[in-house]
Amino acid sequence: MNNKIEWIALDWGTTHFRAWAMGAGGKVLDQVKSDQGMGSLTQDQFEPIFLSHVQPWLEGRTHPLSAFACGMVGSKQGWIEAEYIATPCAPPRNEQLVQAPISDPRIQVFIVPGLSQFKPADVMRGEETQIAGFLASMPNFDGVACLPGTHSKWVTISKGVVKHFTTFMTGEMFGLLSKKSVLRHSVAGRGWDNAAFIAGVKLSMDTPESTAQELFAIRPQSMLHGLPANEARARLSGLLIGAELRATEHLWSSRDVCIIGDPKLTEHYNKALEFYNCKATIADGDMMTLGGLHATAVSAMEQAS
């Protein structure tokens, strides 16, 4: 298999490591995943951990293999800093990649920089590659991209250029409230109730000023009225996503919308938007990451040859 590997795709975030061995035409030949995110590493650990994961793909190599990486691996605390590119701009191009230091002559690593916005201040790392992958498949898209996650992004795109973006801590807030707050006992488990989710969305959309109150209300409703955990969990998610949708209504109510991310998350956001008659295009986050890295890799390798 090794002689069929043309390059390596790498998504190295704060909490995860994901690498794919890529063949001709962007075909995935093999993959490896771990929880060795860059957030728990020291500077001298990046190269050995990376090599430990991709070592089988390097055996018998006579020419250097190129790896193209995105995510927090390019932050100040990462392998090497890939400084942000200021918007408005197109997704990063191959000439903007930053090469990471590595001692193994069988491989070279190039990191995609993130994007920054001066006013209002905002930054992204990793999402720019998903946007690049989406635009590679839909180059004429003109609208707003929603990228739900720990820190959800809403990105205005026109003529292949990222014009503006804004970030919400929705995913992180859900994690903190469901695991570390007074609500943790009420929402325990992994159950789900769609009706409770939509009810939460509607509450935050209709009366955003009461969202904090409605969040606490989950606890007494659970204690005094027996609110089931699956309903409580879905209601919590709905309240937080509803607040996000209320703040971005001026974006999604009048533009084409695409939602890029994990299938479960994109499903929740899509159901909420559908309730308000907004039809969105759905794209798998992993596939868009690979698409963006593939476009970068092909351009870089063509230029090198």
C-alpha positions as CSV (number, residue, x, y, z in Angstrom):
1,M,0.0,0.0,0.0
2,N,2.8,2.4,0.9
3,N,3.8,2.9,-2.7
4,K,0.3,4.1,-3.5
5,I,0.3,6.8,-0.8
6,E,0.7,10.2,-2.4
7,W,0.4,12.4,0.6
8,I,-1.0,12.6,4.2
9,A,-3.9,14.7,5.4
10,L,-3.7,15.8,9.0
11,D,-6.3,17.4,11.2
12,W,-4.7,18.1,14.6
13,G,-6.9,19.9,17.0
14,T,-6.8,20.7,20.7
15,T,-8.3,17.4,21.7
16,H,-7.9,15.1,18.7
17,F,-5.4,13.8,16.2
18,R,-6.6,12.5,12.8
19,A,-4.5,11.5,9.9
20,W,-5.4,9.9,6.5
21,A,-3.1,8.2,4.0
22,M,-4.2,9.6,0.7
23,G,-4.0,8.0,-2.7
24,A,-4.7,9.1,-6.3
25,G,-7.7,11.3,-6.8
26,G,-8.1,12.0,-3.1
27,K,-8.9,8.4,-2.2
28,V,-8.4,7.5,1.5
29,L,-6.2,4.4,1.8
30,D,-5.9,4.3,5.5
31,Q,-6.5,6.4,8.6
32,V,-5.5,6.7,12.2
33,K,-7.2,8.6,15.1
34,S,-6.3,9.3,18.7
35,D,-7.1,11.6,21.6
36,Q,-3.5,13.0,21.6
37,G,-4.6,16.6,20.9
38,M,-2.1,19.4,20.8
39,G,-3.6,20.9,23.9
40,S,-1.9,18.3,26.1
41,L,1.5,18.4,24.3
42,T,4.8,20.1,24.9
43,Q,6.7,21.6,22.0
44,D,9.1,18.7,21.7
45,Q,6.3,16.1,21.5
46,F,4.8,16.9,18.2
47,E,7.3,15.2,15.9
48,P,7.6,11.9,17.9
49,I,3.8,11.6,18.3
50,F,3.2,12.4,14.6
51,L,5.8,9.9,13.5
52,S,4.5,7.2,15.9
53,H,1.1,7.4,14.1
54,V,2.3,7.6,10.5
55,Q,5.3,5.3,10.8
56,P,3.7,2.4,9.0
57,W,3.0,4.6,6.0
58,L,6.7,5.7,5.7
59,E,8.3,2.2,5.6
60,G,10.2,1.6,2.4
61,R,9.9,5.3,1.2
62,T,12.7,6.5,-1.1
63,H,11.3,10.0,-1.7
64,P,9.9,12.4,1.0
65,L,6.2,12.2,1.6
66,S,4.3,15.5,2.1
67,A,1.7,15.9,4.9
68,F,-0.7,18.8,4.9
69,A,-2.2,19.8,8.3
70,C,-4.9,22.0,9.6
71,G,-6.2,22.9,13.0
72,M,-4.7,24.1,16.3
73,V,-1.4,22.4,15.4
74,G,-0.6,25.8,13.7
75,S,-1.3,27.9,16.8
76,K,1.3,29.6,19.0
77,Q,1.1,26.6,21.3
78,G,1.3,24.1,18.4
79,W,4.1,22.5,16.4
80,I,4.9,25.8,14.7
81,E,2.8,29.0,14.4
82,A,1.1,29.5,11.1
83,E,0.1,33.2,11.5
84,Y,-3.5,34.1,10.7
85,I,-4.5,35.5,7.4
86,A,-6.7,38.6,7.7
87,T,-10.1,38.6,6.2
88,P,-11.6,39.4,3.7
89,C,-9.7,36.7,1.9
90,A,-10.0,33.5,0.0
91,P,-9.3,30.3,2.0
92,P,-5.5,29.9,2.4
93,R,-3.5,28.9,-0.7
94,N,-0.5,26.6,-0.9
95,E,2.0,29.5,-1.0
96,Q,0.7,30.6,2.5
97,L,1.5,27.2,4.1
98,V,4.1,27.1,6.9
99,Q,6.6,24.2,7.0
100,A,7.0,22.5,10.4
101,P,10.5,21.5,11.6
102,I,11.0,17.7,11.4
103,S,14.2,15.6,11.5
104,D,12.9,12.5,9.6
105,P,14.0,12.9,5.9
106,R,11.2,10.7,4.8
107,I,8.5,13.3,5.4
108,Q,7.8,17.0,5.3
109,V,4.9,18.7,7.0
110,F,3.0,21.8,5.8
111,I,0.5,23.6,8.0
112,V,-2.5,25.6,6.8
113,P,-2.9,29.0,8.5
114,G,-6.1,30.1,10.1
115,L,-8.1,33.3,9.5
116,S,-8.5,36.4,11.6
117,Q,-10.9,39.3,11.6
118,F,-9.8,42.7,13.0
119,K,-13.2,44.2,13.7
120,P,-15.0,42.7,15.5
121,A,-12.0,40.7,16.7
122,D,-12.4,37.0,15.8
123,V,-10.2,34.0,14.7
124,M,-10.6,30.5,13.3
125,R,-8.4,27.5,12.8
126,G,-9.5,24.4,11.0
127,E,-12.8,25.8,9.8
128,E,-11.1,27.6,6.9
129,T,-10.1,24.2,5.5
130,Q,-13.6,22.9,5.7
131,I,-14.8,26.1,3.9
132,A,-12.1,25.4,1.2
133,G,-13.4,21.9,0.8
134,F,-17.0,23.1,0.5
135,L,-16.0,25.8,-2.1
136,A,-14.1,23.1,-4.0
137,S,-17.4,21.3,-4.5
138,M,-19.6,24.3,-4.7
139,P,-17.4,27.2,-6.1
140,N,-20.4,29.4,-6.9
141,F,-21.9,29.4,-3.4
142,D,-22.9,32.8,-2.2
143,G,-24.3,32.9,1.3
144,V,-23.5,32.0,4.9
145,A,-21.8,28.9,6.2
146,C,-22.7,27.6,9.6
147,L,-20.0,25.4,11.2
148,P,-21.3,24.1,14.5
149,G,-19.0,22.7,17.1
150,T,-17.3,23.6,20.4
151,H,-17.0,27.1,19.0
152,S,-19.6,27.6,16.3
153,K,-18.8,29.8,13.3
154,W,-21.1,31.7,11.0
155,V,-19.2,32.7,7.9
156,T,-20.4,35.0,5.1
157,I,-19.0,33.9,1.8
158,S,-19.2,35.7,-1.6
159,K,-17.3,34.9,-4.9
160,G,-15.0,32.5,-3.1
161,V,-14.0,35.1,-0.5
162,V,-14.6,34.9,3.3
163,K,-16.1,38.3,4.0
164,H,-17.0,38.2,7.6
165,F,-17.4,35.6,10.4
166,T,-18.6,35.4,14.0
167,T,-18.1,32.8,16.7
168,F,-20.4,31.4,19.4
169,M,-19.3,29.3,22.4
170,T,-22.5,27.2,22.1
171,G,-20.8,23.8,22.1
172,E,-18.5,24.7,25.0
173,M,-21.3,26.1,27.0
174,F,-23.4,22.9,26.5
175,G,-20.4,20.8,27.6
176,L,-19.8,22.9,30.7
177,L,-23.5,23.2,31.7
178,S,-24.3,19.5,31.1
179,K,-21.2,18.2,32.9
180,K,-20.1,20.8,35.5
181,S,-23.1,22.9,36.5
182,V,-26.2,22.4,38.7
183,L,-27.9,21.0,35.6
184,R,-25.6,18.0,35.2
185,H,-27.9,15.6,37.2
186,S,-31.0,16.7,35.3
187,V,-29.5,16.1,31.8
188,A,-27.4,13.0,32.5
189,G,-27.3,10.4,29.8
190,R,-27.4,10.5,26.0
191,G,-31.2,10.6,25.4
192,W,-32.9,13.0,23.1
193,D,-36.4,14.5,22.5
194,N,-36.9,16.5,19.3
195,A,-40.1,18.2,20.6
196,A,-38.2,19.5,23.7
197,F,-35.3,20.6,21.5
198,I,-37.6,22.7,19.3
199,A,-39.4,24.1,22.3
200,G,-36.0,25.3,23.7
201,V,-35.1,26.8,20.4
202,K,-38.4,28.7,20.2
203,L,-38.1,30.0,23.7
204,S,-34.7,31.6,23.1
205,M,-35.8,32.9,19.7
206,D,-38.9,34.5,21.1
207,T,-37.6,35.8,24.4
208,P,-33.8,35.8,24.3
209,E,-33.6,38.0,27.4
210,S,-35.0,35.0,29.4
211,T,-32.6,32.4,28.2
212,A,-30.5,32.4,31.4
213,Q,-33.7,32.0,33.5
214,E,-35.0,29.2,31.3
215,L,-31.6,27.4,31.6
216,F,-31.9,27.2,35.4
217,A,-35.6,26.3,35.1
218,I,-34.5,22.9,33.8
219,R,-33.4,21.9,37.3
220,P,-36.6,22.6,39.3
221,Q,-38.7,21.2,36.4
222,S,-36.7,18.0,36.8
223,M,-36.9,18.0,40.6
224,L,-40.6,19.0,41.0
225,H,-42.3,17.9,37.8
226,G,-40.2,14.9,36.9
227,L,-38.8,16.3,33.6
228,P,-37.1,13.3,31.9
229,A,-33.4,13.5,31.3
230,N,-33.7,13.1,27.6
231,E,-36.2,16.1,27.4
232,A,-34.0,18.2,29.7
233,R,-30.9,17.5,27.7
234,A,-32.6,18.4,24.4
235,R,-34.2,21.5,26.0
236,L,-30.7,22.6,27.2
237,S,-29.3,22.2,23.6
238,G,-32.3,24.0,22.1
239,L,-32.0,27.0,24.4
240,L,-28.4,27.5,23.5
241,I,-28.7,26.9,19.8
242,G,-31.8,29.1,19.8
243,A,-29.8,32.0,21.3
244,E,-27.2,31.5,18.6
245,L,-29.9,31.5,15.8
246,R,-31.5,34.6,17.2
247,A,-28.2,36.4,17.1
248,T,-27.6,35.3,13.5
249,E,-31.1,35.6,12.2
250,H,-30.1,38.6,10.0
251,L,-27.7,36.2,8.2
252,W,-29.7,33.0,7.6
253,S,-33.1,34.5,7.1
254,S,-32.2,36.2,3.8
255,R,-29.3,34.1,2.3
256,D,-28.5,30.7,1.1
257,V,-27.2,28.6,4.0
258,C,-24.9,25.6,4.3
259,I,-24.2,23.7,7.5
260,I,-20.8,22.0,7.7
261,G,-19.9,19.7,10.6
262,D,-20.5,16.5,12.5
263,P,-23.7,14.8,11.2
264,K,-25.4,14.8,14.7
265,L,-24.7,18.5,15.2
266,T,-25.7,19.5,11.7
267,E,-28.9,17.6,12.1
268,H,-29.8,19.6,15.2
269,Y,-29.0,22.9,13.6
270,N,-30.9,21.9,10.4
271,K,-34.0,20.9,12.4
272,A,-34.0,24.3,14.2
273,L,-33.6,26.2,10.9
274,E,-36.3,24.1,9.2
275,F,-38.7,25.1,12.0
276,Y,-38.2,28.7,10.7
277,N,-38.5,27.7,7.0
278,C,-34.8,28.0,6.3
279,K,-33.6,25.2,3.9
280,A,-29.9,24.5,4.3
281,T,-27.4,22.5,2.3
282,I,-25.7,19.9,4.6
283,A,-22.0,18.9,4.3
284,D,-20.1,16.4,6.3
285,G,-17.3,18.1,8.3
286,D,-14.7,15.3,7.8
287,M,-15.3,15.2,4.1
288,M,-15.0,19.0,3.8
289,T,-11.7,18.9,5.8
290,L,-10.3,16.2,3.4
291,G,-11.6,18.2,0.4
292,G,-9.9,21.3,1.6
293,L,-6.6,19.6,2.3
294,H,-6.8,17.8,-1.0
295,A,-7.2,21.0,-2.9
296,T,-4.2,22.4,-1.1
297,A,-2.1,19.3,-1.6
298,V,-2.8,19.1,-5.3
299,S,-1.9,22.7,-5.8
300,A,1.3,22.5,-3.8
301,M,2.5,19.3,-5.5
302,E,1.7,20.7,-8.9
303,Q,3.7,23.8,-8.1
304,A,6.6,21.7,-6.7
305,S,6.8,19.6,-9.9
